[in-house]
Amino acid sequence: MPGLKENLNCPRRMAVFAVFDVIDKMNGEYERAIAGDIKAKVNVLGKTSEYAFAVTEVTSETSILHISLLTALEPMTEEEKQLAAHYLMDCVLHYMDEELVL
């Protein structure tokens, strides 16, 4: 399934807060998965799917955000899966730029 990663110039905890806030704003449902990962059911571009979010700490001031589509709960083309993953990444990055003081 499609997966993305992005280097972030912020601490891990700030990135995790951003992920939770974006999922909340999208009326998604989430739970903690393995070792601090976040598993969420979110409607993106009109189709609901399950995604995994993980934030890896690189240093105390940098981290890496990982987003993967786990299960498409509605039929989706490969292009739609890629677009959905990119859209979620863009939403988190935009939220961090607009809402969090870095």
Backbone hydrogen bonds, N-H to C=O, Kabsch-Sander energy under -0.5 kcal/mol:
donor,donor_aa,acceptor,acceptor_aa,energy
4,L,67,I,-3.0
6,E,65,L,-2.1
8,L,63,S,-3.5
10,C,8,L,-0.8
15,A,11,P,-1.6
16,V,12,R,-2.5
17,F,13,R,-2.2
18,A,14,M,-2.0
19,V,15,A,-2.2
20,F,16,V,-2.3
21,D,17,F,-2.6
22,V,18,A,-2.6
23,I,19,V,-2.5
24,D,20,F,-2.5
25,K,21,D,-2.6
26,M,22,V,-1.6
27,N,24,D,-1.9
28,G,23,I,-2.8
29,E,41,K,-2.2
31,E,39,K,-2.4
33,A,37,D,-3.3
36,G,33,A,-0.9
37,D,34,I,-2.3
38,I,53,F,-3.1
39,K,31,E,-2.9
40,A,51,Y,-2.7
41,K,29,E,-3.1
42,V,40,A,-0.6
42,V,49,S,-2.4
44,V,42,V,-0.8
44,V,47,K,-2.6
47,K,44,V,-1.6
49,S,42,V,-2.1
50,E,71,T,-3.0
51,Y,40,A,-3.1
52,A,68,S,-2.9
53,F,38,I,-3.1
54,A,66,H,-2.2
56,T,64,I,-2.7
58,V,59,T,-0.5
58,V,62,T,-2.1
59,T,62,T,-1.5
62,T,59,T,-0.6
63,S,8,L,-1.9
64,I,56,T,-2.4
65,L,6,E,-2.7
66,H,54,A,-3.3
67,I,4,L,-2.4
68,S,52,A,-2.5
69,L,2,P,-2.7
70,L,50,E,-2.9
70,L,68,S,-0.6
71,T,50,E,-1.3
73,L,48,T,-1.4
73,L,71,T,-0.7
74,E,48,T,-0.5
81,K,77,T,-2.1
82,Q,78,E,-2.2
83,L,79,E,-2.7
84,A,80,E,-2.5
85,A,81,K,-2.1
86,H,82,Q,-2.5
87,Y,83,L,-2.6
88,L,84,A,-2.3
89,M,85,A,-2.2
90,D,86,H,-2.9
91,C,87,Y,-2.5
92,V,88,L,-2.3
93,L,89,M,-2.6
94,H,90,D,-2.8
95,Y,91,C,-2.5
96,M,92,V,-2.4
97,D,93,L,-2.2
98,E,94,H,-2.6
99,E,95,Y,-3.4
100,L,95,Y,-0.8
100,L,96,M,-0.7
102,L,100,L,-0.9
